[in-house]
Amino acid sequence: MAGKRVIVVGAGIIGASIAWHLAKAGAEVTVIEAGQPGGVATRNSWAWINASWGNPEIYFRLRTRSMAEWRRIDREVPGLEVSWCGGLTWDLPPDQLEAYAVEHSAWGYGIKRVDRAGALRIEPNIKQPPDFALHVPEEGKVEPLAAALALLAGAEALGATVLRGSPVKWLEEKHGRVVGVCLNDGVLHADEVVIAAGAESGALLGSIGLSYDIGAPAGLLVHSKPAGEILHTLLQTPEVHVRQTSEGRLVAGADFAGTDPADDPRGAAAALYQKVQDMVVGAEQVELDFHTVGFRPTPGDGFPMIGRPQDREGLYITVMHSGITLAPAVGLFATAELLDGKRDPLIAAYPPDRLLKAK
């Protein structure tokens, strides 16, 4: 329904995608971000676009659909900084790599098995190439902050309003319906409120008595100083996951979720970057610049929360770990459900209330 007033709480990649899709469909959109656009988890993401191992087929289908939607929005939104550089993976034992290849190939994922020489042809700057790895040319990366900002700028160009530095104190409710949000300067009303606030989503939902199983584990990434081109693809190795950004920084974590910083993030960062230098030819000549620690919203069962709670009208929840990969599809599907009441089958398995805690 064009003209519907929708508040989107959160300006990370999920909130930005929903806002852009809603504005494009004719909704009156207000995005509210407590800090600066780009959120917290988005800014601290390794930003791998993929449908990799470890998930059931139904989730694989959602992820591959969203990979296709990334290509669509990349044609429509300038400045997303998406690169389809492919991924080279050997972070599992060989038998598990082979099982992953067999399963995902049967599902239609473009996996290629490579030996040591093949790995070096794909990425010459590996100091210790694997005897067996998997290459997925269709995987990609995105500069997460640039993408979020580009989507927000696109939403604003379509008439959306973005409120920066405006923390939401609580959700405003009337007769069992969410009717808006309370800000420092009063209540802002809307027909629908979308929660896309990452790790802060649980507290906001708690303001109206909804308690969900949502975690927010910390993940540390290291960022080198800018350098010339060193890596041509994403690397997922047993010791470190590393990619190179569009400005030349090597960004790495112990896996795609980042490294547990424990009680010594500086020491963890130094140890992690040493692994990058041990792995990548040329990295030993590039200094570590800084590290970041992000808190990644993680539903209790690991799968997204997308949709409406059963007993609250006017509220739509979007909480997930793989926000980078899923953002375009979530934006598209949430818009269809919010404006037209159409729920796509690819998100049917992820109602938020499956993780609602008993009172």
Secondary structure, DSSP 8 states (H G I E B T S, - for coil): -TT-EEEEE--SHHHHHHHHHHHHTT-EEEEE-SSSTTTTTTTT---EE---SSS-HHHHHHHHHHHHHHHHHHHHSTT--EE---EEE--S-HHHHHHHHHHHHHTT---EEEEHHHHHHH-TTBSS--SEEEEETT-EEE-HHHHHHHHHHHHHHTT-EEE-S----EEEEETTEEEEEEETTEEEE-SEEEE--GGGHHHHHHTTT--B-EE--EEEEEEE---S---SSEEE-SS-EEEE-TTS-EEEESSTT-B--TT-HHHHHHHHHHHHHHHBTTGGGS-EEEEEEEE--EETTSS-EEE--TT-BTEEEEE-S-HHHHHHHHHHHHHHHHHH----GGGTT--GGGGB---
